[in-house]
């Protein structure tokens, strides 16, 4: 057995660590920095590393009408057109828009390059190593073993500034591990995740863990698991204020998480009203300051405005930026999400031919991105988790075609071998 991981494992692990940990680490060390600069720098590192052997297939695929790359580029073109119209309706920040478009193009290019490394058939060992690293990071956070940042964070999990950010990076790995493992290993992963959730007091991780369990557990077992988890919460943390505050969406609730969630929907609704359904433009949500009363409530309670630019979760930001047009990408995502959940559930129950490890991880990334879309975001569009999501979508779009091409080549090769004359000798 080799003492060091093979080169492909080391490369896959390096890319995973780069996108899951590097952008949050920059924000940890410089709290005034959004995820955007760290994400852009991670993409540039990938592009620079690939530059010596970069082939021209990316440029070719941009002009294939049925390619995922072409679809993503078309969305960027639409965002530019949409912004030009939005600029006629409301004040806009041109430099913020232009910089964000550049970063988005970098993200698409990087997603195309990292796709084979993250979602190829030989990624299993890298994923196993990464999930163990993430557990170690969480345990260090639980133990309070953290390097000093520029400011004091409430519950840091270095290199993440808060447990929810660690959770969003961790949940696709947990989904993949539970789907690909069996028996005690699967139970161990799920139990460890619930233990971390209770130790960190993180509702997002509890919800995500139950979603993971729902993929492979029968309904009766899932209900029993939910009851058991609730009982453990009551025993371990008799004061349920932390959890009840986060699911209380009344205006009287002063919990920041609940307020930010309500603010996101309020800003989206107000943007649609102010622009007659058009939206304020790509990356323009919140640039003109608060637009809903709950933002002022947040300021009165917390002493600062919060999440004005990112909406709190991706769906709210999409609706604010693109108005009624946000329904199109949201509907497309829901379709992808449902397909991924079906594939993961079938794989977990061995009801279909086993997909390769990388493709299952791609389905896990798409499925668990639902939390970032609908519940708790990492900071808008320009984040490392969005790069992984784009790479997963490109892989899942390409995988059936690649399988069909491989099958076609095999059939043709078999046909040619049958047509070869048989030499019976003299």
QUIMOUR-V142751 format. One record per backbone hydrogen bond with DSSP energy under -1.0 kcal/mol. NH is the residue of the N-H (numbers start at 1). CO is the residue of the C=O. E is the energy in kcal/mol with one decimal. If there is no record, write none. Layout:
NH,CO,E / NH,CO,E
This chain:
10,6,-2.3 / 11,7,-2.5 / 12,8,-2.2 / 13,9,-2.7 / 14,10,-2.2 / 15,11,-2.2 / 16,12,-2.4 / 17,13,-2.7 / 18,14,-2.4 / 19,15,-2.2 / 20,16,-2.6 / 21,17,-2.1 / 22,18,-1.0 / 25,21,-1.9 / 26,22,-1.9 / 27,23,-1.7 / 28,24,-2.1 / 29,25,-2.5 / 30,26,-2.5 / 33,30,-2.4 / 39,35,-2.6 / 40,36,-2.8 / 41,37,-2.5 / 42,38,-2.2 / 43,39,-2.2 / 44,40,-2.3 / 45,41,-2.2 / 46,42,-1.9 / 47,43,-2.6 / 48,44,-2.8 / 49,45,-2.4 / 50,46,-2.0 / 51,47,-1.0 / 54,51,-1.0 / 60,56,-2.0 / 61,57,-2.5 / 62,58,-1.3 / 63,60,-1.5 / 64,61,-1.4 / 67,64,-2.0 / 71,67,-1.6 / 72,68,-2.2 / 73,69,-2.3 / 74,70,-2.3 / 75,71,-1.7 / 76,72,-1.7 / 77,73,-2.2 / 78,74,-2.3 / 79,75,-2.3 / 80,76,-1.9 / 81,77,-2.2 / 82,78,-3.1 / 83,79,-2.1 / 84,80,-2.0 / 85,81,-1.5 / 86,82,-2.5 / 87,83,-2.3 / 88,85,-1.5 / 89,86,-1.4 / 90,86,-2.1 / 97,93,-2.0 / 98,94,-2.9 / 99,95,-2.6 / 100,96,-2.0 / 101,97,-2.2 / 102,98,-2.0 / 103,99,-2.2 / 104,100,-2.5 / 105,101,-2.3 / 106,102,-2.1 / 107,103,-2.4 / 108,104,-2.2 / 109,105,-2.3 / 110,106,-2.7 / 111,107,-2.6 / 112,108,-1.9 / 113,109,-1.5 / 114,110,-2.5 / 115,111,-1.1 / 118,114,-2.3 / 119,115,-2.2 / 123,120,-1.0 / 127,123,-2.3 / 128,124,-2.3 / 129,125,-2.3 / 130,126,-2.3 / 131,127,-2.4 / 132,128,-1.5 / 133,129,-2.1 / 134,130,-2.4 / 135,131,-1.8 / 136,132,-2.2 / 137,133,-2.5 / 138,134,-2.1 / 139,135,-2.5 / 140,136,-2.4 / 141,137,-1.8 / 142,138,-2.6 / 143,139,-2.3 / 144,141,-1.0 / 145,140,-2.5 / 146,144,-1.3 / 157,160,-2.3 / 160,157,-3.0 / 166,162,-1.4 / 167,163,-2.5 / 168,164,-2.1 / 169,165,-1.3 / 170,166,-1.8 / 171,167,-2.7 / 174,170,-2.1 / 175,171,-2.8 / 176,172,-2.4 / 177,173,-2.6 / 178,174,-2.5 / 179,175,-2.1 / 180,176,-2.3 / 181,177,-1.3 / 185,182,-1.3 / 187,183,-1.7 / 188,184,-2.5 / 189,185,-2.3 / 190,186,-2.1 / 191,187,-2.7 / 192,188,-2.6 / 193,189,-2.1 / 194,190,-2.3 / 195,191,-2.4 / 196,192,-2.3 / 197,193,-2.3 / 198,194,-2.3 / 199,195,-2.4 / 200,196,-2.7 / 202,197,-2.0 / 206,202,-1.5 / 207,203,-2.6 / 208,204,-2.5 / 209,205,-2.5 / 210,206,-2.0 / 211,207,-2.0 / 212,208,-2.2 / 213,209,-2.4 / 214,210,-1.9 / 215,212,-1.1 / 217,213,-2.6 / 222,218,-2.6 / 223,219,-2.5 / 224,220,-2.2 / 225,221,-2.4 / 226,222,-2.6 / 227,223,-2.5 / 228,224,-2.6 / 229,225,-2.7 / 230,226,-2.4 / 231,227,-2.3 / 232,228,-2.4 / 233,229,-2.3 / 234,230,-2.2 / 235,231,-2.2 / 236,232,-3.4 / 237,233,-2.8 / 240,238,-1.1 / 244,240,-2.8 / 245,241,-2.5 / 253,250,-1.3 / 259,255,-2.3 / 260,256,-2.8 / 261,257,-1.8 / 262,258,-2.1 / 263,259,-2.7 / 264,260,-2.3 / 265,261,-1.6 / 266,262,-2.4 / 267,263,-3.0 / 268,264,-1.9 / 269,265,-2.5 / 270,266,-2.4 / 271,267,-2.4 / 272,268,-2.0 / 273,269,-2.0 / 274,270,-2.9 / 275,271,-1.7 / 276,273,-1.1 / 277,272,-3.1 / 278,275,-1.6 / 280,320,-2.3 / 281,321,-2.8 / 284,281,-2.1 / 287,284,-1.7 / 289,286,-1.6 / 295,292,-1.4 / 297,293,-1.5 / 298,294,-2.3 / 299,295,-2.0 / 300,296,-2.4 / 301,297,-2.3 / 302,298,-3.2 / 303,299,-1.9 / 311,307,-1.2 / 314,372,-2.2 / 315,373,-2.6 / 317,313,-1.6 / 318,314,-2.9 / 319,315,-2.4 / 320,316,-2.0 / 321,317,-2.9 / 322,318,-3.0 / 323,319,-1.4 / 324,277,-2.7 / 325,322,-1.7 / 326,323,-1.7 / 327,324,-1.6 / 328,325,-1.3 / 330,326,-1.9 / 331,327,-2.5 / 332,328,-2.4 / 333,329,-2.5 / 334,330,-2.6 / 335,331,-2.0 / 336,332,-2.0 / 337,333,-3.4 / 338,334,-2.6 / 339,335,-1.9 / 340,336,-2.5 / 341,337,-2.6 / 342,338,-2.2 / 343,339,-2.4 / 344,340,-2.7 / 345,341,-2.6 / 346,342,-2.5 / 347,343,-2.4 / 348,344,-2.6 / 349,345,-1.5 / 350,347,-1.0 / 351,346,-2.9 / 360,356,-1.9 / 361,357,-1.9 / 362,358,-2.1 / 363,359,-2.2 / 364,360,-2.1 / 365,361,-2.4 / 366,362,-2.2 / 367,363,-2.7 / 368,364,-2.6 / 369,365,-1.0 / 370,367,-1.4 / 371,368,-1.2 / 373,369,-2.1 / 374,370,-2.6 / 375,371,-2.4 / 376,371,-2.6 / 377,312,-3.0 / 383,381,-2.1 / 387,383,-1.3 / 388,384,-2.0 / 389,385,-2.1 / 390,386,-2.8 / 391,387,-2.4 / 392,388,-2.4 / 393,389,-2.5 / 394,390,-2.5 / 395,391,-2.2 / 396,392,-2.8 / 397,393,-2.1 / 398,394,-1.9 / 399,395,-3.1 / 402,398,-2.6 / 403,399,-2.6 / 404,400,-2.5 / 405,401,-2.8 / 406,402,-2.5 / 407,403,-2.7 / 408,404,-2.7 / 409,405,-2.3 / 410,406,-2.1 / 411,407,-2.5 / 412,408,-2.4 / 413,409,-2.4 / 414,410,-2.5 / 415,411,-2.5 / 416,412,-2.4 / 417,413,-2.2 / 418,414,-1.8 / 419,415,-1.4
